[in-house]
């Protein structure tokens, strides 16, 4: 079997011989070893560094008052909750810095993190040769924490895009960026783990974990393999102090490619939906369903009229694969569906009563999914599948469509709506009577052992 990186093996061999050269007698052979080139990552760094840029941003953000809830600007809301008249949002100027990677030199496309350019009104890019110019935003996607910028300039250098599906734990990688404003800093390490989730539960996650040092300012920078190919966009760190402790995370380049294609075409990511409410298969669930291993996504609810409904997926099914790729948990399925454009036809493998089945579904636009009761109650509840809670206990959200109006309002599956304003809600009939046609609803929701108020419009 040929080594993956033959030159690296040769370099390590040279390093070994150099380490013992001092113990060798002064012979012609020893002199030749002493003159052998030192192993170095410098050739890779020289080849790719020009594609990594510094990104400086300026802008204005609102803080306090309405920064957390835009409904505080609504006169009705303010009167209803007796919000003091001076509780107005304040504007604050900010400046920040991050990194980016040129991925198309001809068109001037630069990939970075969404959080690097969020709320920015001015974006300045600085190259390795100290050239500085402005960039515009082509599109952003908060869910994947990616943004695409454009700055057409002569003599740009792009970084070749790799294939993150070929990464293995233990592969050597380089992180290149601008930590703490120290431009074009290079650190080295290995791939520590793949498929990490739970870093940003509200986003689409499939992180590469690395011990290559990543610090504030590295965000949006490059994670590079030993072939000089981009395999990830550095995005986050796990740290109690804010500095590097050897646990950094990068967005796989294959996810970057998918998001970038939609940002170029639409300026945003138009995510389709399958129409299921899903959970990880835990050991207890696996035991209950007679499974050999705790793997897959348990379907806890199916949205009426959704792609899953049309495909014949049922509550209690366990989805194990999508287009032949194993789905180890709910996160895998959510990420896979979230990266597919609307209209994609997918083959889904699932277990039903211990029997393996395959169905085909067409990923749908969320706005085209019929939501049964919710659609005729109020548009703000679109995307929620509702059912009467037992014994007049309110209205339970059986399932909720990702990206729908109900999801954006902060509602979750398994929430129970028990009131609107000061009025209790016993069932869907009462909810329909009070919510139909209303422009504003203050929902009283039982969530687990607590009760929360959720304002929706």
C-alpha positions as CSV (number, residue, x, y, z in Angstrom):
1,X,0.0,0.0,0.0
2,X,1.4,3.4,-0.9
3,X,1.5,6.0,1.8
4,X,-1.0,8.8,1.6
5,X,1.7,11.4,1.7
6,X,5.0,9.9,0.3
7,X,6.9,13.1,0.7
8,X,6.0,13.2,4.4
9,X,7.4,9.8,5.0
10,X,10.6,10.8,3.3
11,X,10.8,14.0,5.4
12,X,10.3,12.1,8.6
13,X,13.0,9.6,7.6
14,X,15.4,12.5,6.9
15,X,14.6,13.9,10.3
16,X,15.4,10.6,12.0
17,X,18.7,10.4,10.3
18,X,19.5,14.0,11.2
19,X,18.8,13.3,14.9
20,X,21.4,10.6,15.0
21,X,23.9,12.4,12.7
22,X,25.8,13.8,15.7
23,X,26.5,10.3,16.8
24,X,27.9,9.1,13.5
25,X,31.5,9.2,12.6
26,X,32.7,11.9,10.2
27,X,32.2,9.8,7.0
28,X,31.1,10.9,3.5
29,X,27.8,9.1,4.2
30,X,27.3,11.0,7.4
31,X,28.1,14.3,5.7
32,X,25.5,13.5,3.0
33,X,22.9,12.9,5.7
34,X,23.8,16.2,7.4
35,X,23.2,18.1,4.2
36,X,19.8,16.5,3.6
37,X,16.9,19.1,3.6
38,X,15.1,19.5,6.8
39,X,11.4,18.4,6.8
40,X,9.1,21.4,6.7
41,X,5.5,22.4,6.0
42,X,6.8,25.7,4.5
43,X,6.1,24.7,0.9
44,X,2.4,24.1,1.7
45,X,2.1,27.3,3.6
46,X,3.7,29.3,0.8
47,X,1.4,27.7,-1.7
48,X,-1.9,28.5,0.1
49,X,-1.2,31.6,2.3
50,X,-2.1,34.1,-0.4
51,X,-5.6,32.7,-0.5
52,X,-6.2,33.5,3.2
53,X,-7.3,37.1,3.9
54,X,-7.9,39.3,6.9
55,X,-11.5,40.6,7.2
56,X,-12.2,43.8,9.2
57,X,-15.8,44.9,9.8
58,X,-17.6,47.9,11.1
59,X,-21.3,48.4,11.9
60,X,-24.0,49.2,14.3
61,X,-25.9,46.9,16.6
62,X,-28.9,47.5,18.9
63,X,-28.6,46.5,22.5
64,X,-30.9,46.7,25.5
65,X,-34.7,47.0,25.3
66,X,-35.7,45.9,21.8
67,X,-32.4,44.1,21.1
68,X,-33.8,40.9,22.5
69,X,-37.4,41.2,21.4
70,X,-38.5,43.4,18.5
71,X,-42.1,43.2,19.8
72,X,-41.0,45.8,22.4
73,X,-41.3,48.3,19.6
74,X,-45.0,47.4,19.1
75,X,-47.3,50.0,20.9
76,X,-49.9,47.3,21.7
77,X,-47.3,45.0,23.2
78,X,-45.8,47.9,25.3
79,X,-49.3,48.9,26.7
80,X,-50.3,45.3,27.4
81,X,-47.1,44.6,29.5
82,X,-46.8,48.2,30.7
83,X,-43.3,48.6,29.3
84,X,-41.7,51.9,30.5
85,X,-41.4,54.5,27.7
86,X,-37.7,54.8,28.1
87,X,-37.0,51.1,27.5
88,X,-35.8,51.8,24.0
89,X,-33.0,49.9,22.2
90,X,-29.7,51.6,22.1
91,X,-27.4,51.6,19.2
92,X,-23.7,50.8,19.6
93,X,-20.9,51.1,17.0
94,X,-18.6,48.1,16.7
95,X,-15.4,46.9,15.0
96,X,-14.3,43.3,14.7
97,X,-11.9,41.2,12.8
98,X,-11.8,37.7,11.4
99,X,-10.5,35.7,8.5
100,X,-11.6,34.5,5.1
101,X,-10.6,32.2,2.2
102,X,-10.6,33.1,-1.5
103,X,-12.3,30.2,-3.3
104,X,-12.7,31.7,-6.7
105,X,-10.0,34.2,-7.9
106,X,-11.7,35.1,-11.2
107,X,-15.0,36.1,-9.6
108,X,-13.5,37.3,-6.3
109,X,-15.5,35.0,-4.1
110,X,-14.4,34.8,-0.4
111,X,-15.9,32.4,2.1
112,X,-16.0,33.3,5.8
113,X,-18.2,32.8,8.9
114,X,-21.6,34.4,9.2
115,X,-20.7,35.7,12.6
116,X,-17.7,37.5,11.2
117,X,-19.8,39.8,9.0
118,X,-23.1,39.8,10.9
119,X,-24.5,43.4,11.2
120,X,-21.5,44.8,9.3
121,X,-22.1,47.9,7.1
122,X,-18.5,48.1,6.0
123,X,-16.2,45.1,5.2
124,X,-12.5,45.6,4.4
125,X,-10.3,42.8,3.1
126,X,-6.5,42.7,3.4
127,X,-4.4,40.3,1.4
128,X,-1.0,38.7,2.3
129,X,0.7,41.4,0.1
130,X,-1.0,44.1,2.2
131,X,-3.4,45.2,-0.5
132,X,-6.7,46.4,1.0
133,X,-10.1,46.8,-0.6
134,X,-13.8,46.7,0.2
135,X,-16.0,43.6,-0.2
136,X,-19.7,43.1,-0.6
137,X,-21.9,40.4,0.8
138,X,-23.3,38.0,-1.8
139,X,-25.3,36.0,0.8
140,X,-25.3,34.7,4.3
141,X,-26.6,31.6,6.1
142,X,-26.8,31.8,9.9
143,X,-27.8,28.1,10.2
144,X,-24.4,26.9,8.9
145,X,-22.5,30.0,10.1
146,X,-21.3,30.7,6.6
147,X,-21.1,33.9,4.4
148,X,-20.0,34.5,0.9
149,X,-18.3,37.8,0.0
150,X,-17.1,39.2,-3.3
151,X,-14.3,41.5,-4.1
152,X,-13.1,41.5,-7.8
153,X,-9.4,42.4,-7.8
154,X,-6.5,41.5,-10.1
155,X,-4.0,38.8,-9.2
156,X,-6.1,37.1,-6.6
157,X,-5.0,33.5,-5.5
158,X,-7.7,30.9,-4.7
159,X,-7.3,27.9,-2.6
160,X,-8.2,24.5,-4.1
161,X,-11.2,22.9,-2.5
162,X,-10.7,19.4,-1.1
163,X,-13.1,16.7,-0.2
164,X,-13.9,16.5,3.5
165,X,-15.5,13.1,3.2
166,X,-12.0,11.6,2.8
167,X,-10.8,13.0,6.1
168,X,-9.8,10.6,8.8
169,X,-9.1,11.0,12.5
170,X,-5.4,11.4,12.8
171,X,-4.8,13.3,9.5
172,X,-2.4,16.2,9.7
173,X,-4.0,19.7,9.1
174,X,-2.9,23.3,9.2
175,X,-5.0,26.2,10.5
176,X,-4.3,29.6,8.8
177,X,-5.9,32.8,9.9
178,X,-5.5,36.1,11.8
179,X,-5.8,35.3,15.6
180,X,-5.8,38.4,17.8
181,X,-5.0,40.5,14.7
182,X,-1.7,38.6,14.1
183,X,-2.0,38.3,10.4
184,X,-1.4,35.0,8.6
185,X,-0.6,32.9,11.6
186,X,-0.1,29.2,10.9
187,X,-0.7,26.4,13.4
188,X,-0.5,22.6,12.9
189,X,-2.2,19.7,14.4
190,X,-4.4,16.7,13.5
191,X,-8.0,15.9,12.9
192,X,-9.1,15.0,16.5
193,X,-12.7,13.9,15.6
194,X,-15.3,14.1,12.9
195,X,-19.0,14.7,12.9
196,X,-19.1,16.8,16.1
197,X,-22.5,18.2,17.0
198,X,-24.0,20.0,20.0
199,X,-21.7,23.1,19.6
200,X,-24.6,25.2,18.2
201,X,-27.8,23.2,18.7
202,X,-29.8,25.7,16.6
203,X,-27.5,25.4,13.6
204,X,-26.6,22.7,11.1
205,X,-23.6,20.9,12.5
206,X,-21.1,18.4,11.2
207,X,-17.9,19.9,12.7
208,X,-14.3,18.7,12.2
209,X,-12.6,18.8,15.6
210,X,-8.9,19.7,15.5
211,X,-6.1,20.4,18.0
212,X,-4.5,22.9,15.6
213,X,-4.6,26.1,17.6
214,X,-7.6,28.2,16.8
215,X,-8.2,31.5,18.6
216,X,-10.4,34.6,18.3
217,X,-9.7,36.1,14.9
218,X,-9.2,32.6,13.3
219,X,-13.0,32.5,12.5
220,X,-13.5,32.1,8.8
221,X,-9.9,31.0,8.2
222,X,-8.7,27.9,6.4
223,X,-8.2,24.4,7.7
224,X,-5.8,22.8,5.1
225,X,-4.6,19.3,4.5
226,X,-1.1,18.3,3.5
227,X,-2.0,18.5,-0.1
228,X,-2.7,22.2,0.3
229,X,-6.4,21.7,-0.2
230,X,-9.1,23.5,1.8
231,X,-10.9,20.9,4.0
232,X,-12.7,23.2,6.4
233,X,-13.6,26.7,7.5
234,X,-12.5,27.4,11.1
235,X,-15.5,28.4,13.1
236,X,-15.4,27.9,16.9
237,X,-13.4,26.8,19.9
238,X,-14.3,25.2,23.1
239,X,-12.7,27.2,25.9
240,X,-13.5,28.5,29.4
241,X,-10.9,31.3,29.0
242,X,-11.5,32.4,25.5
243,X,-8.1,31.1,24.3
244,X,-7.1,27.9,22.7
245,X,-7.0,24.7,24.8
246,X,-6.6,22.3,21.8
247,X,-10.3,21.9,20.9
248,X,-11.3,23.8,17.8
249,X,-14.0,23.2,15.3
250,X,-14.2,23.7,11.5
251,X,-17.1,23.5,9.1
252,X,-16.4,20.7,6.5
253,X,-15.6,22.0,3.0
254,X,-18.3,19.7,1.5
255,X,-20.9,21.6,3.5
256,X,-19.3,24.9,2.4
257,X,-19.6,23.9,-1.2
258,X,-23.3,23.1,-0.8
259,X,-24.1,26.4,1.0
260,X,-21.9,28.4,-1.4
261,X,-23.8,27.1,-4.4
262,X,-27.1,28.3,-3.1
263,X,-25.7,31.7,-1.9
264,X,-24.4,32.3,-5.4
265,X,-27.7,31.4,-7.0
266,X,-30.2,32.8,-4.5
267,X,-28.3,35.0,-2.0
268,X,-29.6,32.7,0.7
269,X,-30.0,29.0,1.5
270,X,-33.5,27.7,0.5
271,X,-33.8,24.7,2.7
272,X,-36.4,22.1,1.9
273,X,-38.1,20.0,4.5
274,X,-38.9,16.4,5.0
275,X,-41.7,17.0,7.5
276,X,-40.8,14.9,10.5
277,X,-40.2,15.5,14.2
278,X,-37.2,13.3,15.2
279,X,-35.2,12.2,18.1
280,X,-31.9,10.3,18.6
281,X,-32.2,6.6,19.1
282,X,-31.0,6.2,22.7
283,X,-30.0,2.8,24.2
284,X,-33.4,2.7,26.0
285,X,-35.2,3.3,22.7
286,X,-33.0,0.7,20.9
287,X,-33.9,-1.8,23.6
288,X,-37.6,-1.0,23.3
289,X,-37.6,-1.4,19.5
290,X,-35.4,-4.5,19.7
291,X,-32.5,-2.9,17.9
292,X,-28.9,-4.2,18.1
293,X,-27.4,-0.8,18.4
294,X,-28.5,2.7,19.3
295,X,-28.3,4.3,15.9
296,X,-30.7,6.2,13.7
297,X,-33.5,8.9,14.0
298,X,-36.8,8.0,15.6
299,X,-39.8,9.6,13.9
300,X,-41.9,11.0,16.7
301,X,-44.3,12.8,14.4
302,X,-45.1,13.4,10.8
303,X,-46.5,16.7,9.4
304,X,-49.7,16.1,7.5
305,X,-49.2,16.8,3.8
306,X,-45.4,16.9,4.0
307,X,-42.8,15.0,1.9
308,X,-42.6,12.3,4.7
309,X,-46.4,12.0,4.7
310,X,-46.5,11.5,1.0
311,X,-43.7,9.0,1.1
312,X,-45.6,6.9,3.7
313,X,-43.3,7.5,6.6
314,X,-45.0,6.8,9.9
315,X,-44.6,7.8,13.6
316,X,-42.4,5.1,15.2
317,X,-40.3,4.5,12.1
318,X,-36.5,4.7,12.6
319,X,-34.7,6.4,9.7
320,X,-31.3,4.7,9.2
321,X,-30.1,6.0,5.9
322,X,-30.5,8.8,3.4
323,X,-29.3,8.2,-0.2
324,X,-27.2,5.3,1.0
325,X,-25.5,7.3,3.8
326,X,-25.9,6.1,7.3
327,X,-27.9,8.3,9.6
328,X,-26.4,7.8,13.1
329,X,-28.8,10.2,14.8
330,X,-31.3,12.9,14.5
331,X,-28.5,15.5,13.9
332,X,-27.2,13.6,10.9
333,X,-30.6,13.5,9.3
334,X,-31.3,17.2,10.1
335,X,-28.0,18.2,8.5
336,X,-28.4,16.1,5.5
337,X,-31.9,17.4,4.8
338,X,-30.9,20.9,5.5
339,X,-28.2,20.9,2.9
340,X,-30.5,19.6,0.1
341,X,-32.2,22.0,-2.3
342,X,-36.0,22.1,-2.6
343,X,-37.2,19.5,-5.1
344,X,-34.4,16.9,-4.4
345,X,-35.5,13.3,-4.6
346,X,-34.1,11.2,-1.8
347,X,-34.1,7.5,-0.9
348,X,-34.8,6.9,2.7
349,X,-34.0,3.7,4.5
350,X,-36.1,3.0,7.6
351,X,-36.9,0.3,10.1
352,X,-40.6,-0.5,10.8
353,X,-41.4,-3.3,13.2
354,X,-37.9,-4.6,12.8
355,X,-38.2,-4.8,9.0
356,X,-35.9,-2.7,6.7
357,X,-37.8,-0.7,4.1
358,X,-36.9,1.9,1.5
359,X,-39.1,4.8,0.5
360,X,-38.5,7.8,-1.8
361,X,-39.4,11.4,-0.9
362,X,-39.2,14.7,-2.6
363,X,-38.0,17.5,-0.4
364,X,-40.6,20.2,-0.2
365,X,-40.7,24.0,0.3
366,X,-41.9,24.7,3.9
367,X,-44.5,27.1,2.6
368,X,-46.1,24.3,0.5
369,X,-46.5,21.9,3.4
370,X,-50.1,21.6,4.7
371,X,-50.1,21.9,8.4
372,X,-53.6,20.6,9.1
373,X,-55.1,22.5,12.0
374,X,-52.4,25.1,12.2
375,X,-53.0,26.6,8.8
376,X,-56.6,27.5,9.4
377,X,-56.0,28.8,12.9
378,X,-53.4,31.5,12.3
379,X,-50.5,32.1,9.9
380,X,-48.2,32.6,12.9
381,X,-48.7,28.9,13.7
382,X,-47.9,27.6,10.3
383,X,-45.5,24.7,10.5
384,X,-47.0,23.3,13.8
385,X,-49.0,20.1,13.9
386,X,-51.5,20.5,16.8
387,X,-53.6,18.1,18.8
388,X,-55.8,18.4,21.9
389,X,-53.9,17.7,25.1
390,X,-55.6,15.0,27.2
391,X,-58.3,16.0,29.8
392,X,-58.7,19.6,28.5
393,X,-55.1,20.4,29.2
394,X,-54.5,22.7,26.3
395,X,-53.2,22.2,22.7
396,X,-50.0,20.1,22.3
397,X,-47.6,20.7,19.5
398,X,-47.0,17.2,18.1
399,X,-44.4,18.2,15.6
400,X,-43.0,21.5,14.2
401,X,-41.5,22.2,10.8
402,X,-37.9,23.5,10.7
403,X,-37.8,27.1,9.3
404,X,-41.6,27.5,9.6
405,X,-43.3,30.6,11.1
406,X,-44.1,28.6,14.2
407,X,-40.5,27.5,14.6
408,X,-39.2,31.1,14.1
409,X,-41.6,32.2,16.8
410,X,-39.8,30.1,19.3
411,X,-42.3,27.3,19.6
412,X,-41.0,23.7,20.0
413,X,-42.3,20.2,19.6
414,X,-44.0,18.9,22.8
415,X,-44.9,22.5,23.9
416,X,-48.5,22.7,25.3
417,X,-50.4,26.0,24.6
418,X,-52.5,26.5,27.7
419,X,-53.6,30.1,27.2
420,X,-53.7,33.3,25.1
421,X,-53.0,36.4,27.1
422,X,-55.1,36.1,30.3
423,X,-57.5,33.5,28.8
424,X,-57.0,29.8,29.2
425,X,-57.1,27.4,26.3
426,X,-58.7,24.0,26.7
427,X,-58.4,22.5,23.2
428,X,-57.8,23.3,19.5
429,X,-61.4,24.5,19.1
430,X,-60.8,27.2,21.7
431,X,-57.5,28.1,20.2
432,X,-59.0,28.4,16.7
433,X,-61.8,30.7,18.1
434,X,-59.4,33.0,19.9
435,X,-56.5,33.1,17.4
436,X,-58.2,33.1,14.0
437,X,-57.3,36.3,12.2
438,X,-55.4,37.9,15.1
439,X,-52.3,39.9,14.2
440,X,-50.7,39.4,17.6
441,X,-50.8,36.5,20.0
442,X,-49.3,36.2,23.5
443,X,-49.2,32.4,24.0
444,X,-48.9,30.9,27.4
445,X,-47.0,27.7,26.9
446,X,-46.2,24.8,29.3
447,X,-42.7,23.6,28.4
448,X,-41.6,20.7,30.6
449,X,-42.0,21.7,34.2
450,X,-42.1,25.5,33.5
451,X,-44.5,27.9,31.9
452,X,-43.2,30.6,29.4
453,X,-44.8,33.4,27.5
454,X,-44.2,33.5,23.8
455,X,-45.3,36.6,21.7
456,X,-45.9,35.9,18.1
457,X,-47.2,37.9,15.2
